[in-house]
Amino acid sequence: MALDVTETDRAVCVPDQIRAREGRLDLVVVNAGQFDPGLTCEIDAARAARQVAVNLTGVVACAAPALAVMRRQRRGQLVLVASVSGYRGLPNAGIYGATKAAVISYAESLRAELAGSRIKVQLASPGFIDTPMTADNSFPMPLLMPVEAAVDRLLAGMAASGFEIVFPRRLGYALKLLQLLPAALYFPLVRKLTGVRVE
């Protein structure tokens, strides 16, 4: 069934509808994203709100009712798709990155709360994937990954017991290293790497 994740009243009903039809709800992968590229300093509240509605509120609107069903049946698997953009603030992706950072935090909280239960919560953190969402990007996309390879990596991670599924790994781990840098080193480096200049 098709679902607009911003229609939160409808999203609440979907997990129960699936369970009624199939008998149980085993797996939910929440992959909702809207990227509105541009300088963060030029994005107004309305543009920001549209991204938040899809990337964060829409994710919770799908995940929360699914978890309610899984808790009643005492089992299930929930995978939340964030992005390596959520690891640290990057030029031209301030709002998108902020929403994905929020999804990362949300997934971590759920994993901690449900530890020891039979509900497995996982986080998928993709880099640049060759999809229609990235097709119009005018900036270099390092380690752009074909959809098929991304799907294979996601499925392999979902079959394992780990929490975070990162792909492509080289990009993800490079950005994780940037998390460790102090601000005095991070900002000059990211400015040099991205070439973004605002006068």
Secondary structure, DSSP 8 states (H G I E B T S, - for coil): ----TT-HHHHHHHHHHHHHHHS---EEEE-------S-GGG--HHHHHHHHIIIIIHHHHHHHHHHHHHHHHT-EEEEEE--GGGSS--TT-HHHHHHHHHHHHHHHHHHHHTTTSSEEEEEEEE--BSSHHHHT--S--TT-B-HHHHHHHHHHHHHSS-SEEEESHHHHHHHHHHHTS-HHHHHHHHHHHH-----
